[in-house]
Amino acid sequence: MSYLKFDKNLMINLEQSLTREMLRTNQSGAYHCTSIVGCNTRKQHGLLVIPIPELDDNNHVLLSSLDETVIQHGAPFNLGLHRYNGGVFSPNGHKYIREYDCERVPTMTYRVGGVILKKEKIFITHENRILIRYTLVDAHSRTTLQFRPFLAFRDANDLCVENSVASRDYTEVSNGIATCMYEGYPTLYMQFNHKPHFVFDPHWYKDIEYMKDQERGIPYTEDLYVPGYFEVEIKKGESLIFSAGVSEINTRQLSRMYEDEIAPRTPRTSFYNCMKNSAKQFYITNADGNYLLAGYPWFKIRARDEFIALPGCTLSVHHCPDFEAIMDTAARALTRWMREGEPDPHLQDIDQPDVPLWAVWCVQRYAHDQSVDKARERYGALVKELIEFVASGNHPNLYINSDNGMLSVNGIRRPMSWMNSTNPDGTPLIPRTGYLVEVNALWYNALKFVQKELYLDVTAESAFVERCVALAEKIKPAFIETFLNDFGYLYDYVTGSYTDLSVRPNMIIAIGLDYSPLDRRQRKGVLDVGTRELLTPKGLRTLSPNSYGYNPWYLGNPEQRQMAYYTGSARPWLMEFYSKAYIRVFGINSISFIERMMIGFEDEMKEGCIGSLSELYDGNPPFIGRGAVSFAPNVGCILRVLRLFKNLHIIDE
């Protein structure tokens, strides 16, 4: 039985099926995303959504959807599904669905009378092309398939309205047509492996609604252009392949291309395999190098998210070459920024104060997965430059205290941590400023990594190591004095005489790193508070229910959601640090407890974006997934926890 399979009863129940989404990417920035019944519920949904660097750095929806119609004895049965003005669904093609299987590729099986039609979709790696294979499994009479392409040609974050500027021109190409609605956009080629009959019948389909956008309190209605329709006869047992791409293809190659693309795919037959497939979807390769996208469908490449997610999304699925390719690109960007102040065109937020420290943490993970010698040879110079850059006070957003070695930030006017929600004027909603608990924990961890592992017994770097040792020795007592309070947990941030009493998960990061300034008894006290007030089946809450301002529901319009972003919603990626802290405090026998916690994440494989993890979850039951449908740090860190079971790397002083 397939691990990701949905039967007729769920598929025809729109209340259940429309909340489940699927995602496929080409590992170069393009993607296909929609609900499992094929009804687009977000403006970012589409059959072919691609980056167009010549226009901007956003994604653009070229082909929104493709409606199929089965024709027998002159009677049409439309398999498409759209939501129109007033919440009206048409043409209700979901009622013909018999099952949906996503083990290898998204596969929909329809039954229309005596006709059984199977539909399979696959994205071509590193090419802006999607293939859909239709197989007529059974039919008792002559069958014709009709296809209507719904075109958008717009920014994925905008909406389309009927207009007179859109071009209706098209060109006949091999087994299909080519068209482009607006100047500056690439031409869209729609072709089949069998010759179709194209009927030019242009119409605007008006007032199509996107329910997810309506829930978010943002514009949610658009018009889509349909240039006409294709018709192809198909026989029982025969397969028909449709291709949509930005270049013309030899249609005789479509069958081979489909088979070659599907052959190396890892079947989604387990929780781990789902996470592995999801991790690979974040890989991005472009002309400037290799990156890790923060999430789909609207995130870009962000430095902090890339470093947090990278070890899990590569090393934990045994893709070391991908780690090295992505980290090498990031290393060049970091070096260029440190030496020349030049930001990377793709790697956003590289100037954030904790980014160099997360980069060192990333190398630390590589050292544990591969070897310390290999890490030193490949990234030792980078680690040294990052630490010296911070220690010398050259980072524009980090300030080192010469007396105690601690790091502080100025987060009054601009967010300076991962908790970066803002007011309308751009100022932080959570003004984390001064000494931040996780920043200083990462700093201490980086220094100890150099001392205890990376440059252990390397005499050529003895002066550098001695400086790291001296800093770490000053930081340890200062950290405890600054953050550890009489209630047994850690202040979130401290500035001057102000100590933030909010119970937040940043303190769990501080005790979940390989090297912590706290002893075992102190870590246990922090862990007890975190377990009692922050732990949920979907990760750690961003704020305790006992703290002022707790709001577990990430709902409402954009302003309301921004206010609720870090006031109690849960983040799965924090479980990596919680798990390591828990095992370090309670020993190896406690791993069964962590394994039980993973059940809550495995349950999500059939919810939200199937086979992946959402950006965040409500902090109270039933812990519904919200935000982006697939988020790299969550996928990467849960993979790290799964790997932890097999290969424990718990380091303690």
C-alpha positions as CSV (number, residue, x, y, z in Angstrom):
1,M,0.0,0.0,0.0
2,S,1.3,3.5,-0.9
3,Y,2.5,5.7,1.9
4,L,0.9,8.8,0.3
5,K,-2.4,7.7,-1.1
6,F,-5.9,9.3,-0.9
7,D,-9.1,7.5,-1.8
8,K,-12.2,8.7,-3.5
9,N,-14.0,9.6,-0.2
10,L,-11.4,12.2,0.7
11,M,-10.8,13.5,-2.8
12,I,-14.4,14.3,-3.5
13,N,-14.8,16.0,-0.1
14,L,-13.5,19.5,-1.0
15,E,-13.4,20.6,2.6
16,Q,-10.7,18.0,3.1
17,S,-8.9,17.8,-0.3
18,L,-8.6,21.5,-0.9
19,T,-6.5,22.0,2.3
20,R,-4.0,19.5,1.0
21,E,-1.4,20.7,-1.5
22,M,1.4,19.2,-3.6
23,L,4.7,20.6,-4.7
24,R,7.2,19.7,-7.4
25,T,10.3,21.7,-8.3
26,N,13.1,21.5,-11.0
27,Q,15.9,22.5,-8.5
28,S,16.6,25.6,-10.5
29,G,13.8,27.8,-9.1
30,A,10.8,26.7,-11.1
31,Y,7.9,24.7,-9.5
32,H,4.5,23.3,-9.8
33,C,2.1,23.6,-6.9
34,T,-1.6,23.2,-6.5
35,S,-4.2,21.4,-4.3
36,I,-4.3,17.6,-4.7
37,V,-7.6,17.9,-6.6
38,G,-6.0,20.3,-9.1
39,C,-7.9,23.4,-8.0
40,N,-5.6,26.3,-7.4
41,T,-6.2,27.9,-4.0
42,R,-3.4,30.5,-4.0
43,K,-2.2,33.0,-6.5
44,Q,1.3,31.4,-6.3
45,H,-0.2,28.1,-7.5
46,G,0.4,27.0,-11.1
47,L,1.3,24.2,-13.4
48,L,4.4,26.0,-14.6
49,V,5.8,28.7,-12.4
50,I,9.3,29.9,-13.3
51,P,11.9,32.6,-12.4
52,I,12.6,35.0,-15.2
53,P,15.9,36.8,-14.4
54,E,15.5,39.1,-17.3
55,L,12.4,40.7,-15.7
56,D,13.1,40.5,-11.9
57,D,14.0,38.1,-9.1
58,N,10.5,36.9,-8.6
59,N,8.7,33.7,-9.9
60,H,6.1,34.0,-12.6
61,V,3.1,31.9,-13.4
62,L,3.0,31.1,-17.1
63,L,0.6,28.1,-17.2
64,S,-1.9,28.3,-14.4
65,S,-3.7,25.0,-15.1
66,L,-4.8,22.6,-17.8
67,D,-8.4,21.4,-17.9
68,E,-9.0,18.0,-19.4
69,T,-12.2,16.8,-20.9
70,V,-13.1,13.2,-21.7
71,I,-15.5,12.9,-24.7
72,Q,-17.4,9.8,-25.5
73,H,-20.4,9.5,-27.9
74,G,-20.2,13.3,-28.2
75,A,-20.8,13.8,-24.5
76,P,-18.1,15.9,-22.7
77,F,-17.0,15.2,-19.1
78,N,-14.7,18.0,-17.8
79,L,-12.2,16.9,-15.2
80,G,-11.1,20.4,-14.3
81,L,-11.9,22.3,-11.1
82,H,-12.0,26.0,-10.4
83,R,-13.6,28.2,-7.8
84,Y,-15.4,31.2,-9.2
85,N,-17.0,34.3,-7.7
86,G,-19.1,33.6,-4.7
87,G,-17.4,30.3,-3.9
88,V,-19.0,28.4,-6.8
89,F,-17.0,25.5,-8.0
90,S,-17.0,24.5,-11.7
91,P,-16.8,22.2,-13.6
92,N,-16.6,19.9,-10.6
93,G,-14.2,17.4,-12.1
94,H,-13.2,16.2,-8.7
95,K,-16.4,14.0,-8.6
96,Y,-14.7,11.7,-11.2
97,I,-11.5,11.1,-9.1
98,R,-11.1,7.6,-7.8
99,E,-7.7,7.9,-6.1
100,Y,-4.6,10.1,-5.7
101,D,-1.2,8.5,-5.3
102,C,2.0,10.5,-4.7
103,E,4.5,7.7,-4.0
104,R,6.7,8.3,-7.1
105,V,5.0,11.1,-9.0
106,P,1.6,12.7,-8.4
107,T,-0.9,10.3,-10.0
108,M,-4.6,10.9,-10.3
109,T,-7.0,8.2,-11.4
110,Y,-10.4,9.2,-12.9
111,R,-13.4,7.1,-13.8
112,V,-16.0,8.5,-16.2
113,G,-18.5,5.8,-16.9
114,G,-16.5,3.0,-18.5
115,V,-13.5,5.2,-19.0
116,I,-10.5,4.9,-16.5
117,L,-7.9,7.6,-17.1
118,K,-4.6,7.9,-15.2
119,K,-2.8,11.3,-15.1
120,E,0.8,11.5,-13.9
121,K,2.9,14.8,-13.6
122,I,6.7,15.2,-13.4
123,F,9.0,18.2,-13.5
124,I,12.2,18.0,-15.5
125,T,15.3,18.6,-13.4
126,H,17.1,21.9,-14.1
127,E,14.7,22.7,-17.0
128,N,11.6,24.9,-17.1
129,R,9.4,22.0,-18.3
130,I,6.6,20.0,-16.9
131,L,5.4,16.7,-18.4
132,I,1.9,15.2,-17.9
133,R,1.3,11.6,-19.0
134,Y,-2.2,10.5,-19.6
135,T,-2.9,6.7,-19.9
136,L,-6.2,5.4,-21.0
137,V,-6.4,2.3,-18.7
138,D,-9.9,1.2,-19.9
139,A,-12.5,2.4,-22.3
140,H,-15.4,0.6,-24.1
141,S,-15.8,2.9,-27.0
142,R,-14.0,5.6,-29.0
143,T,-12.4,8.2,-26.7
144,T,-11.2,11.8,-27.3
145,L,-9.3,14.0,-24.8
146,Q,-9.7,17.7,-24.9
147,F,-7.3,20.1,-23.2
148,R,-7.8,23.8,-22.3
149,P,-4.7,25.7,-21.1
150,F,-5.4,28.5,-18.6
151,L,-2.6,31.1,-19.1
152,A,-1.6,33.8,-16.6
153,F,1.9,35.2,-17.6
154,R,2.2,37.2,-14.4
155,D,4.2,37.6,-11.3
156,A,3.4,34.9,-8.8
157,N,2.4,37.5,-6.2
158,D,0.2,39.5,-8.5
159,L,-3.2,38.8,-10.1
160,C,-4.3,39.0,-13.7
161,V,-7.3,40.9,-15.1
162,E,-8.8,40.8,-18.6
163,N,-7.0,43.3,-20.8
164,S,-6.5,44.3,-24.4
165,V,-2.7,44.3,-24.1
166,A,-2.4,40.5,-23.9
167,S,-1.4,39.0,-27.3
168,R,-3.6,36.4,-28.8
169,D,-1.1,35.4,-31.4
170,Y,0.2,31.9,-31.5
171,T,2.5,29.8,-33.8
172,E,2.1,26.2,-34.7
173,V,5.0,24.1,-33.7
174,S,5.6,20.3,-33.7
175,N,2.5,18.7,-32.2
176,G,1.4,21.9,-30.5
177,I,1.5,25.7,-30.3
178,A,3.8,28.4,-29.0
179,T,2.4,31.6,-27.5
180,C,3.5,34.6,-25.4
181,M,1.0,37.0,-23.8
182,Y,3.3,39.9,-23.0
183,E,6.5,41.4,-24.2
184,G,9.5,40.5,-22.0
185,Y,8.1,37.1,-21.1
186,P,9.5,33.8,-22.6
187,T,7.5,32.0,-25.2
188,L,5.4,29.1,-23.8
189,Y,5.5,25.9,-25.9
190,M,2.7,23.4,-25.4
191,Q,3.3,20.2,-27.2
192,F,2.2,16.5,-27.3
193,N,3.9,13.3,-28.3
194,H,0.9,12.7,-30.6
195,K,-0.4,15.2,-33.1
196,P,-3.4,17.1,-31.7
197,H,-5.9,19.3,-33.4
198,F,-5.8,22.8,-32.0
199,V,-9.0,24.9,-32.1
200,F,-8.4,28.7,-31.7
201,D,-11.2,29.7,-29.4
202,P,-10.0,32.6,-27.2
203,H,-11.8,33.4,-24.0
204,W,-11.1,35.1,-20.7
205,Y,-12.4,33.0,-17.7
206,K,-13.3,35.7,-15.2
207,D,-13.5,35.9,-11.4
208,I,-11.5,32.9,-10.5
209,E,-11.1,32.9,-6.7
210,Y,-8.2,31.7,-4.5
211,M,-9.6,30.7,-1.1
212,K,-6.2,30.7,0.7
213,D,-5.6,34.3,-0.3
214,Q,-9.1,35.2,0.8
215,E,-8.4,33.7,4.2
216,R,-5.2,35.8,4.4
217,G,-7.2,39.0,3.7
218,I,-5.4,39.8,0.5
219,P,-6.7,40.2,-3.1
220,Y,-7.9,36.8,-4.3
221,T,-9.8,37.1,-7.6
222,E,-8.4,37.1,-11.2
223,D,-9.1,36.4,-14.8
224,L,-7.3,33.8,-16.9
225,Y,-6.9,33.6,-20.6
226,V,-7.7,30.4,-22.5
227,P,-6.5,30.6,-26.2
228,G,-8.5,27.6,-27.3
229,Y,-8.3,23.8,-26.9
230,F,-6.4,20.8,-28.1
231,E,-8.2,17.5,-29.1
232,V,-6.5,14.1,-29.4
233,E,-8.0,10.7,-29.9
234,I,-6.6,8.0,-27.5
235,K,-7.0,4.3,-27.5
236,K,-7.2,1.8,-24.6
237,G,-3.8,1.1,-23.2
238,E,-2.2,4.1,-25.0
239,S,-0.3,6.9,-23.3
240,L,-0.3,10.6,-24.3
241,I,2.3,13.0,-22.9
242,F,1.8,16.8,-22.7
243,S,4.8,19.1,-22.4
244,A,4.8,22.7,-21.3
245,G,8.1,24.5,-21.4
246,V,9.9,27.7,-22.5
247,S,11.7,26.0,-25.4
248,E,10.5,23.8,-28.2
249,I,11.2,20.1,-27.8
250,N,11.5,17.2,-30.2
251,T,8.2,15.5,-29.3
252,R,9.6,12.1,-30.2
253,Q,11.8,12.4,-27.1
254,L,9.0,13.0,-24.7
255,S,8.4,9.3,-23.7
256,R,12.1,8.7,-23.2
257,M,12.5,12.0,-21.3
258,Y,9.6,11.0,-19.0
259,E,11.1,7.6,-18.2
260,D,14.6,8.9,-17.7
261,E,13.4,11.5,-15.3
262,I,11.3,9.2,-13.2
263,A,13.9,6.4,-12.9
264,P,16.2,7.9,-10.2
265,R,13.4,9.2,-8.0
266,T,13.2,8.0,-4.4
267,P,9.7,6.6,-3.8
268,R,7.9,8.3,-0.9
269,T,7.4,5.1,1.0
270,S,8.3,6.3,4.5
271,F,8.6,9.4,6.6
272,Y,12.3,9.6,5.9
273,N,11.9,9.2,2.2
274,C,9.3,12.0,2.1
275,M,11.6,14.3,4.0
276,K,14.5,13.3,1.7
277,N,12.4,14.2,-1.4
278,S,11.3,17.4,0.2
279,A,14.8,18.4,1.0
280,K,16.0,18.1,-2.6
281,Q,13.2,20.4,-3.8
282,F,15.0,23.3,-2.1
283,Y,18.2,22.9,-4.1
284,I,18.7,25.8,-6.5
285,T,21.4,26.0,-9.2
286,N,21.8,29.1,-11.3
287,A,24.5,30.9,-13.2
288,D,26.1,32.2,-10.0
289,G,26.3,28.9,-8.1
290,N,24.4,26.6,-5.8
291,Y,21.9,27.7,-3.1
292,L,19.2,26.4,-0.8
293,L,15.8,28.1,-1.1
294,A,14.2,29.1,2.2
295,G,10.8,27.7,1.2
296,Y,7.9,27.6,-1.2
297,P,5.9,29.2,-2.7
298,W,7.1,32.7,-1.9
299,F,10.4,32.6,-0.1
300,K,13.7,33.5,-1.6
301,I,17.3,32.4,-0.7
302,R,18.1,33.7,2.8
303,A,21.5,33.3,4.4
304,R,20.4,32.3,7.9
305,D,17.7,29.8,6.7
306,E,20.2,28.3,4.3
307,F,22.8,27.6,7.0
308,I,20.2,26.2,9.4
309,A,18.7,23.9,6.8
310,L,21.8,23.0,4.8
311,P,23.2,20.1,7.0
312,G,19.9,18.3,7.2
313,C,18.9,18.9,3.6
314,T,22.2,17.5,2.3
315,L,24.4,15.6,4.8
316,S,21.4,13.8,6.5
317,V,20.3,12.4,3.2
318,H,23.9,11.4,2.2
319,H,24.3,14.2,-0.4
320,C,27.7,15.5,0.7
321,P,28.6,16.9,-2.8
322,D,25.5,19.1,-2.6
323,F,26.5,20.4,0.8
324,E,29.9,21.2,-0.6
325,A,28.6,22.9,-3.7
326,I,26.1,25.1,-1.7
327,M,28.6,25.8,1.1
328,D,31.3,26.7,-1.4
329,T,29.0,29.3,-3.0
330,A,28.1,30.7,0.4
331,A,31.7,30.8,1.4
332,R,32.5,32.9,-1.6
333,A,29.6,35.2,-0.8
334,L,30.7,35.6,2.9
335,T,34.3,36.2,2.0
336,R,33.4,38.9,-0.6
337,W,31.1,40.6,1.9
338,M,33.6,40.5,4.7
339,R,36.4,41.9,2.5
340,E,34.6,44.2,0.2
341,G,31.2,44.8,1.8
342,E,29.6,43.5,-1.4
343,P,26.3,41.6,-0.9
344,D,25.5,38.5,-2.9
345,P,22.9,39.0,-5.6
346,H,21.0,35.9,-4.3
347,L,21.9,35.2,-0.7
348,Q,19.8,37.7,1.2
349,D,20.4,39.0,4.7
350,I,24.1,38.1,4.7
351,D,24.8,41.1,7.0
352,Q,22.6,39.7,9.8
353,P,24.7,39.4,13.0
354,D,24.1,35.7,13.6
355,V,24.8,34.6,10.0
356,P,28.6,34.1,10.4
357,L,27.9,32.1,13.6
358,W,25.4,29.8,11.8
359,A,27.9,29.4,9.0
360,V,30.5,28.1,11.6
361,W,27.8,25.8,13.0
362,C,27.3,24.5,9.5
363,V,31.0,23.7,9.1
364,Q,30.8,22.0,12.5
365,R,28.0,19.7,11.2
366,Y,30.2,18.9,8.1
367,A,33.1,18.0,10.4
368,H,31.0,15.5,12.3
369,D,29.5,14.0,9.2
370,Q,32.7,13.8,7.2
371,S,35.8,14.4,9.3
372,V,37.5,17.2,11.2
373,D,40.5,17.0,8.9
374,K,38.3,17.3,5.8
375,A,36.4,20.2,7.3
376,R,39.7,22.0,8.3
377,E,41.1,21.5,4.8
378,R,38.0,22.7,3.0
379,Y,36.6,25.3,5.4
380,G,39.2,26.0,8.0
381,A,40.3,29.3,6.5
382,L,36.7,30.4,6.2
383,V,36.0,29.7,9.9
384,K,39.1,31.5,11.0
385,E,38.2,34.6,8.9
386,L,34.6,34.6,10.2
387,I,35.7,34.4,13.8
388,E,38.4,37.0,13.4
389,F,35.9,39.3,11.6
390,V,33.6,39.1,14.5
391,A,36.2,39.2,17.2
392,S,37.9,42.3,15.7
393,G,34.7,44.2,15.8
394,N,34.5,44.5,12.0
395,H,30.9,43.2,11.7
396,P,28.7,46.3,11.1
397,N,25.8,44.8,13.2
398,L,27.7,43.0,15.9
399,Y,29.5,44.6,18.8
400,I,32.0,42.8,21.0
401,N,32.5,43.7,24.7
402,S,36.3,43.7,25.3
403,D,35.8,43.0,29.0
404,N,33.6,39.8,28.8
405,G,33.9,38.8,25.1
406,M,30.1,38.8,24.7
407,L,28.3,40.0,21.5
408,S,25.5,42.6,21.4
409,V,23.3,44.0,18.6
410,N,21.3,47.1,18.0
411,G,17.8,45.8,17.2
412,I,15.8,48.9,17.9
413,R,15.4,50.1,14.4
414,R,15.8,46.9,12.4
415,P,15.3,43.2,13.3
416,M,18.6,41.6,14.1
417,S,17.6,38.0,14.8
418,W,15.5,35.3,13.2
419,M,12.5,36.7,15.1
420,N,12.2,39.5,12.5
421,S,8.5,40.5,12.2
422,T,8.1,44.2,11.8
423,N,5.7,47.1,12.3
424,P,4.4,49.0,9.2
425,D,7.3,51.4,9.5
426,G,9.9,48.6,9.4
427,T,10.8,48.6,13.1
428,P,10.8,45.3,15.0
429,L,7.7,44.1,16.6
430,I,9.9,42.2,19.1
431,P,12.8,44.7,19.7
432,R,15.4,42.1,20.6
433,T,18.4,44.2,21.3
434,G,21.6,44.1,23.4
435,Y,22.8,40.7,24.3
436,L,20.7,38.0,22.5
437,V,20.9,34.6,24.2
438,E,21.2,32.4,21.0
439,V,23.8,34.8,19.4
440,N,26.1,34.5,22.4
441,A,25.5,30.8,22.7
442,L,26.4,30.4,19.0
443,W,29.5,32.5,19.5
444,Y,30.7,30.4,22.5
445,N,30.0,27.2,20.5
446,A,32.0,28.5,17.5
447,L,35.0,29.3,19.7
448,K,35.0,26.0,21.4
449,F,34.6,24.2,18.1
450,V,37.9,25.8,17.0
451,Q,39.6,24.9,20.3
452,K,38.3,21.4,20.8
453,E,38.0,20.1,17.2
454,L,38.9,22.2,14.2
455,Y,42.4,23.3,15.2
456,L,43.2,20.9,18.0
457,D,46.9,20.2,18.0
458,V,47.5,22.4,14.9
459,T,50.5,24.3,16.0
460,A,50.5,26.6,13.0
461,E,47.3,28.2,14.3
462,S,48.2,28.2,18.0
463,A,47.9,32.0,18.3
464,F,44.5,32.0,16.8
465,V,43.4,29.1,19.0
466,E,44.7,30.8,22.1
467,R,42.7,33.8,21.3
468,C,39.5,31.7,20.9
469,V,40.3,29.9,24.2
470,A,40.7,33.2,26.0
471,L,37.5,34.6,24.6
472,A,35.5,31.4,25.5
473,E,36.8,31.5,29.1
474,K,35.6,35.1,29.5
475,I,32.3,34.4,27.9
476,K,31.3,31.4,30.0
477,P,30.9,33.1,33.4
478,A,29.5,36.3,31.7
479,F,26.9,34.3,29.8
480,I,25.7,32.6,33.0
481,E,25.6,35.9,34.9
482,T,23.8,37.7,32.1
483,F,21.2,35.2,31.1
484,L,20.5,32.6,33.8
485,N,17.8,33.9,36.2
486,D,16.4,32.8,39.5
487,F,13.5,30.9,37.9
488,G,15.9,28.5,36.2
489,Y,15.6,29.5,32.6
490,L,17.5,32.0,30.4
491,Y,16.5,35.6,29.6
492,D,15.8,36.0,25.9
493,Y,17.7,39.2,25.6
494,V,19.4,41.7,28.0
495,T,20.1,45.3,27.3
496,G,21.5,47.6,30.0
497,S,19.4,47.0,33.1
498,Y,16.5,45.5,31.2
499,T,16.1,41.7,31.1
500,D,13.4,40.2,28.9
501,L,11.4,37.7,31.0
502,S,9.6,36.2,28.0
503,V,10.0,32.4,27.8
504,R,11.1,31.8,24.2
505,P,12.8,28.9,22.4
506,N,16.1,30.8,21.9
507,M,17.2,29.5,25.2
508,I,16.8,25.9,23.9
509,I,19.2,26.7,21.0
510,A,21.7,27.8,23.7
511,I,21.5,24.4,25.5
512,G,21.2,22.4,22.3
513,L,24.5,23.4,20.7
514,D,27.5,21.1,20.9
515,Y,29.2,23.4,23.4
516,S,27.1,25.2,26.0
517,P,28.3,27.6,28.7
518,L,25.9,26.0,31.1
519,D,26.6,22.9,33.2
520,R,24.3,19.8,33.2
521,R,22.2,20.9,36.1
522,Q,21.7,24.4,34.7
523,R,20.8,22.9,31.3
524,K,18.2,20.6,32.9
525,G,16.5,23.6,34.6
526,V,16.3,25.4,31.2
527,L,15.1,22.2,29.5
528,D,12.4,21.6,32.1
529,V,10.9,25.1,31.6
530,G,11.1,24.6,27.8
531,T,9.4,21.2,27.9
532,R,6.7,22.5,30.2
533,E,5.9,25.7,28.4
534,L,7.1,25.5,24.8
535,L,7.0,21.9,23.6
536,T,4.1,20.9,21.2
537,P,3.7,17.9,18.8
538,K,4.8,20.3,16.0
539,G,7.9,21.9,17.5
540,L,8.6,24.6,20.0
541,R,6.3,27.5,20.6
542,T,7.9,30.9,19.9
543,L,6.4,32.2,23.2
544,S,5.1,30.5,26.3
545,P,1.4,30.6,27.1
546,N,2.4,32.0,30.4
547,S,4.2,35.0,28.9
548,Y,2.6,38.3,28.1
549,G,1.1,38.6,24.6
550,Y,0.7,34.9,23.9
551,N,-1.3,34.3,20.7
552,P,-1.1,30.8,19.2
553,W,-3.2,31.5,16.1
554,Y,-1.5,32.7,12.9
555,L,-4.7,34.0,11.3
556,G,-6.2,37.1,9.9
557,N,-5.1,39.8,7.5
558,P,-1.4,40.5,6.8
559,E,-1.1,42.9,9.7
560,Q,-2.7,40.5,12.1
561,R,-0.5,37.7,10.9
562,Q,2.6,39.8,11.3
563,M,1.7,40.6,14.9
564,A,1.1,36.9,15.6
565,Y,4.2,35.5,13.8
566,Y,6.3,35.0,17.0
567,T,3.8,35.2,19.7
568,G,3.2,31.4,20.2
569,S,3.2,29.6,16.9
570,A,5.4,26.5,16.8
571,R,8.5,25.9,14.7
572,P,9.6,22.4,13.9
573,W,13.2,23.3,13.2
574,L,13.8,24.1,16.8
575,M,13.3,20.4,17.6
576,E,16.9,19.6,16.5
577,F,18.2,21.7,19.4
578,Y,15.6,20.5,21.8
579,S,16.4,16.8,21.0
580,K,20.1,17.3,21.4
581,A,19.6,19.1,24.7
582,Y,17.2,16.4,26.0
583,I,19.5,13.6,25.2
584,R,22.5,15.4,26.6
585,V,20.7,16.0,29.9
586,F,18.8,12.7,30.3
587,G,21.1,10.3,28.4
588,I,20.8,7.9,25.6
589,N,17.8,6.1,27.0
590,S,15.7,9.2,26.5
591,I,15.9,8.8,22.8
592,S,12.6,6.9,22.8
593,F,10.9,10.1,24.0
594,I,12.3,12.0,21.0
595,E,11.2,9.2,18.6
596,R,7.7,9.5,20.0
597,M,7.8,13.3,19.3
598,M,8.5,12.6,15.7
599,I,5.1,11.0,15.3
600,G,3.6,14.4,15.3
601,F,5.7,15.4,12.3
602,E,5.1,12.1,10.4
603,D,1.3,12.8,10.8
604,E,1.9,16.0,8.7
605,M,3.0,14.0,5.6
606,K,-0.7,13.6,4.7
607,E,-1.6,17.1,5.7
608,G,-0.8,20.6,4.4
609,C,1.7,20.2,1.6
610,I,1.8,16.4,1.5
611,G,5.3,14.9,2.0
612,S,6.7,18.1,3.5
613,L,6.4,20.5,6.5
614,S,4.8,23.9,6.7
615,E,6.6,27.1,7.8
616,L,4.8,27.1,11.2
617,Y,2.0,25.6,13.2
618,D,-0.5,27.0,15.6
619,G,0.7,26.8,19.1
620,N,-2.6,25.3,20.4
621,P,-4.5,22.2,19.3
622,P,-5.1,21.0,16.6
623,F,-1.7,22.6,15.6
624,I,-2.7,23.4,12.0
625,G,0.1,24.2,9.6
626,R,0.3,27.8,8.4
627,G,2.4,30.1,6.2
628,A,4.6,28.8,3.4
629,V,3.6,25.2,2.4
630,S,7.2,23.9,2.5
631,F,10.0,25.3,4.6
632,A,13.6,24.3,4.3
633,P,14.8,24.8,8.0
634,N,11.9,22.6,9.2
635,V,12.6,19.8,6.7
636,G,16.4,20.0,7.3
637,C,16.3,20.0,11.0
638,I,13.8,17.2,11.3
639,L,16.0,15.2,9.0
640,R,18.8,16.0,11.4
641,V,16.8,14.6,14.3
642,L,16.0,11.4,12.3
643,R,19.7,11.1,11.5
644,L,20.5,11.6,15.2
645,F,18.9,8.3,16.0
646,K,21.3,6.5,13.8
647,N,24.5,8.5,14.4
648,L,24.6,10.3,17.7
649,H,27.0,13.3,17.8
650,I,26.4,14.6,21.3
651,I,29.4,16.6,22.4
652,D,29.8,17.8,25.9
653,E,32.7,19.4,27.8
